[in-house]
Amino acid sequence: MEKRISTNFNLFATAALLFVLFLYHFFTVNISDAQASNSMIDLMFTSVEAKVLFTLALLTGVSVTASFIFKEIWNRLFSDLFQLREINLNEAYAICFLVLSIIAF
């Protein structure tokens, strides 16, 4: 594995994150003023359980993608700059979750 932050890595990571965020936004945003209370999820699913499961799947996709990108940035950049050990995906997910929890509250 190449351990440096390259332009190709930045482009791929940015495109992947923007794609999953676009999907999340696309399915959860209100469509028009005529159907102000309807989002794509409301139009696609009629049962509340299906809506909740689909939203959880979208959030899981966003979380895993962001954690993977964070792990790659950590392992390629921070581990060499600060002489830290490399982390795995589970540790990256935990760090992302803790940081977002602190920022959100």
N, C-alpha and C positions, 0 to 999 in steps of 0.2 A: 504494500500500500504506500502510495505517495503521501508524505507527511507534511507537505507544505500547502498553504492556502493559495490556490491558483485561481486564475480568472474562470476557468472551466468549472471548478468547484463552486465558486461564488454564483455563477450563472445557474448551475443546476440546483443548488440549494435554494436560491431565491425563487426560481421557477416552481420548484416542488412546493415550497411553502405558500406561495401565492396561489397555486392551483388548488390546494386543499382549503385555503381560506376562501377562495372564490366559490368552491363547491358549497362550503358551509353557508356563506352569505347568500348564494343563489337559492338554496333551499329554505332559508329562514326569513328572507326579506319579504315585506309586503309587495304584492305585484302591482297594483294600480289603485287609484283613488276610488274607482268603482267597486273594487273588492278589497277595501282597506283592511278588513279583518282576515283576509286569506293570504297565506303564504304558499309556496310550492308544496310544502309538506301537507298543508291543509287540503290542497287540491289532489294530491297523490294518495293520501291515506284518509280513511274515514274513522277508523278506530283510534282511540287515544293510545292504546298499547303500541300500535304500529308506529305512531308518531314519536312516541318516547324512545322506542328501540332504534328507529332511524336516526333521531337526533343524537342518541348515545353513540351510534356507529360513526356519525360524522365527527363528533367531538373526539372520539378515540383516534380516528384518522389524523385529525389536526394535532393531537397530543403526541402521537407516535412520530409523525413527520418532524415536528418541532424538536422533540427529544433527540431524534437521530441527527438532525442538523447541529444541535448543541453538542452532542457527543463528538461529532466529527471536528467541529471547531475546537473543542477542548483538547482532543487528542492530537490535532495537527498544530495547534498554536500554543495554548496555555501550558501544556505539559512540557514543552521545550523551553518556553520563556521563563517559567517560574520553577522549573525542575520538579514538577508534580507528576504523579503516576497517571497513567491512562485510565479512563473510566469506561464502563460498559453501558449498554442502553438502559438497563434498570436504574443505574446510578444517575444517568443523565435525566431520566424521567423524574426521579425523586427530586433532583436539584431544581428542575424546571417547575415542578409542582410547588416546592417550598418558596421559590422566588416569586412566582405568580401569586401565591397565597399571601405573602408579605406585602406585595405591591397592591393587591386588590383590597386589602383590609387596612 
